[in-house]
Structure formats: C-alpha cells, structure tokens
C-alpha cells in the first residue's frame, strides 16, 4: 500500500460528499449545532438552504429534531463535535433515536486526541464505547478521504441509526477510487505473519508507516483497517489470529470500550488469543499540537514499531 502525499481531513471529505448526496436524494436534510464551518456542513447549507437546519448550541434539541424529521420520511444527517454529539446528547440518541430505531445519521467531527489545542474538554476519547453499546446503532470510523465519502453515501441506504466518527486532522489518502468497501468488513493491507495491527481512523496511516519501516528491519506485519466498528468483521479477526504471531489494536480512543475491546469480545468467544492494546490508557487528553500529542500518548508509528521490536 503506497499512501499518497496528499492529505485531507475526514471532516472535509464528509462536507464534500454531503453536497453530492444532496443533489442525488432530496430527502436528505442536514442539521448542525452552530459549528457548520468546522464540521464542513456549511457547504450543504449554502447549496441547499431549505434542507439545512442550524439548531444552535442545543445538541440535545438537534438530536430530537433529527428524530422528528426521520419520522416524516427524511434522512437527517446531524453534525457537531464528537464530545457534544456522543456526550451531551447521549440521552436523546439513546431514547429518541436508537430505542425507536429511527433513520438518523450522526456524523461527529473533531473526535479523539488529534483535536489538539482545544484540550481535554474537547478531545472525545469515549464515543466509540458509548455508541457501540447502544442497541440498533451502527458505528463507523473511516481512515481517509475515499473511505469517508464511501461510508457517508453508504449509510444513506441503511434504514436505522448510524454513528460516524470523523477527524479534524488532515491525514494521508490511503485508497484509490477503485477500492471496494463493504459494511461490516475490514480491509487487510499486506500479508505479513509476524503480527497483525488492527487500526481505525487516523491510526491506520500510522500503522502503514510502521509497516513500511518494520519491513526494512525484517519484521513483516499486516495492517487491518477497521472502518466498521459495529458490525465488526469476526471472520477477519479470527483469520488474523490464526495466521499471525501477535495481535495489536491501535486507536485514538480510550483502551476501554473501543476498538480493542470490540476485537477482544470476538476473540474471547470465538478464538481465545492475546491482544495487545495501543490507545489512551484511562486518562483525559492534554492541549497541544496534534502530531505531538500522538507521540506523547504513544499512538504514532514509532509507538507501533517499539511495541513490535
């Protein structure tokens, strides 16, 4: 896998695909909570003002309004920062969206430690855990521009609640336009047998960088891109457990309840095997440059390399 030099934040890709979807499907509406410039829904707002609703700094109201629109046959995409979407509006997501299984798409930007200078209050490290425990909710965390555009379009075809975790930080474009994706399936990059590194979101490009450097040191690993957190690809997890010597998960999220926990739940029931975690170790974040925080919290390529050498 050769990553392109070009970088793009997945929140930007989200905004671009919303514009495309708005033209293709007149039932799609977009809601935001006074952050449309940051979440990139502003482009949809300019193009389709009659189908855009800025609810203001009232995230709970936004989720309730999205639920109401869904009952009228609309396909609402509700957007704000992950800390507000999954945290502040959790009750409304649980009881007004997931319980009645309404067709609401929650697209949460600025997730994880790479929010950077905004600091611990805005660095949502628990959203995957919160969202994946909800019945009827599907959870996704795309890794690049191509995968993000695919999932944003694909969830418009799913009848039911979806949560998509998006990033502020610009990251390398990994895939070309011909890449095939499937809901509930992981993407295996490389055939190394020394270890499998399961990664999601911004950590996928870090894992690929580590893969390239490790190969020069005689360590051959495979990287598995986990876009679909729920449903999760049990078949791929078991396959990698059988074929590789070590299993490692890496995520820009708490090690409690996120990607590593999801994989562990499969392993303990289907093919008991040790899984090593790389993630945020039960702590809040800090304010700082995004790349420096990735290094500080040991989420970057060097941390993956150190774990495997």
Secondary structure, DSSP 4 states (H G I P E B T S, - for coil): ----S-EEEHHHHHHHHHHHHHHH-TTEEEEESS-HHHHTTHHHHHH-GGGEEE--S-HHHHHHHHHHHHHTT-EEEEEEEHIIIIIITHHHIIIIIITTT--EEEEEESBSGGGGGG-TTT-B-SHHHHHHTSTT-EEE---SHHHHHHHHHHGGGS-S-EEEE--SSEEE----TT----TT--EEE---SSEEEEE-TTHHHHHHHHHHHHHHTT--EEEEE--EEES--HHHHHHHHHH-S-EEEEEEEESSSSHHHHHHHHHHHHS----EEEEE-S-----S-HHHHHHHTT-SHHHHHHHH-
